[in-house]
Amino acid sequence: KKAIRAGVTGTNGKSTTTAMLGHLLECAGRKVATGGNLGEPYAKLVLTRPDAEYFVLELSSYQLESLQHVRLNTAVYLNLTPDHLDRHKTIEAYAEAKARIFANQGADDHAIFNADDEAAAVAALGSPARAWPFSQTREIPGGGYYRGSVAFGRDERLFDFARLKVVGAPNMQ
């Protein structure tokens, strides 16, 4: 069986999200290789972890610029704020690089995105993948959202952040 590839991008929070996702999958008993911009490059992980069921990858704009053939079964776009403009020159070019996280996705894949971030939403909704929005500011029917410290996904109560050792809005995101 072919391993599932999940990629995470955003100006802020991608390392933490990648590490948390890898940890959650490991806790669920899955064979996980976590890397990309965080730790080992994907190409090395493929060679050194042939037993991996999941590859969880942090992907920077630099890596996404040259993404050609990698299909991410799940792509997560957290946010976009002005950064790396010395390389990308404009915020539009930076947003275009980040949007490549959804390149090569098909209808059976998943595009998870921050509905509170215009660049993330526009990029995800341009993907043929199934769109999964989340918000910290409003309830999104069928998406992810919060009521106080309680997280909901697809309109079902998932858990209460007050019971976790997760601190701060970015980590709740």
N, C-alpha and C positions, 0 to 999 in steps of 0.2 A: 504494500500500500504506500502511496506517495505521501510524503510529509506535508502537513499544512503549514503555510507561510503567512505570518502576520507581520505587518509593518506599522510602525508608529512614527508620525512626524508632527511637527509644530515648532514654533519658535521657542516656547517654554513648556516644560513638563514631559518631554518625550523620554528622557532617561528614566525618570521615576515611573512613568506609565509602563515602559518596556520592562523594567525590573519587576514591577508589581504583577504584570500579566504573566511573565515567566514564572514567578514564584507561585501564583495561584494555580497555574497548570501543573507545576511540580507537586504542589499539595494535593492535587486531584489524582496523583499517581501517573501522570503522563511523562514521557521521555522528552525533555525540552532542551533545546540549544538556544541560548539568548546571546545576542551580539549585534553585529552591524556597526554603527557608529559607537556603540557602547560595548567595548570588549573586542572579541574576535570578529573579523570580517566574515560576511556570509559565505564567501567562496571557501574560506578555511574551515568554517563550521560544517559545510557539506562534506568535506573530505575527512574531517576528524570525528564527526558525529553521524555516521551513516545510520545509526539506530534511532535517531531523533524522529519523534512523531510530529513535533512542532518546532518550527524555527520562529522565534520572536525577535524581530529586528528593529532597532532604532535606526531611522533613516534621516540623514541631514539633507539639506537642500543640495549640497555638493554631490552627495551620492545619488540623489533623485535626478539630477541633471542628466546623468549618463545612464539612467535605468533604461535598458533596451528590451530584455526578454523575460525578466523575472515577473511572474504572475503572483500577486499577493492575494491569497484567498480572503484575507481580512486586512483592510487598510484603515488606519485610524488617523484622522487629521484633527489635532487639538486646537490650534490657533495660529494666527499670523500677526506679528508686530514687526515694525521696521528693525531689521538686523542684516548683517552681511551685505550691506549696500555697496561696500567697497568692491565686492565681487560681482554682485548682480546689477548694480548701477541704479535700478529703480525698484520700487516696491512691487510694481506689476511683474517685473522679471522674476523677483523673488517668489511671488505668489505662483507664478507659472511653474517654477521649479518644484515648489511644494505640492502643487496639484498633480504632479507626475506620480504621486503615490497611488493614484487610481488608474494609471496607465496599465494596459494589458488585462484589466479585470473583465470578467464576463458576468452574465446574468445570475450565475450560481454563487457569486462572490458577495462579500459584505463590505460596504462603505460606511464606516462609523465616523460621525463628524459632530463638531460643536456647532449647534444651530445658532448660538449666540455670536459666532464669528463669521462675518460675511464671506471672506475668502474661502474658509473651510466649507461652508454651505454651498457656495457656487461651484466649487471644484467637485464635491461629492455628488451633487445633483446632476453633474455632467457625465457621471460614470454610469455604465449599464448595470452595475452591481446593485444589490438591494440596499437601499438607503436606511441607515439607523441613526437618526439624530438624537442628540442629548442636549440638555440645557440646565444651567444653574439658575436661570432667572424666571423661567416659566414652565408650566406643565405642557408637555407635548404628547398628545394621545398617540399611543403606540411606540413612543420613544422612551428615552431615559430622562428622568427629572427628579427633583427633590421636593418634599414637603417638610420644611424644617430640617431635621437631620436624617430623615428617612428617605432612602433611595427607592425609586420605582423604575421598573423596566417593563415595557410593553404592558403598562397599566397594572402590574402586579407589584406588591410590596416585596422588596428584595432584602433589605436589612437596614438597621439603624446605625448610622455612623458614630453615634454616641457610644456604642459598644465596641468600636474598633479603636486601635491605637493609631489612627490616621488623623493628622492634624492639618488644618488649613484647607481653604477652598480649592486650590489647585490639585491637592491630593484627592479630594472628594470627586473632582472632575474626572 
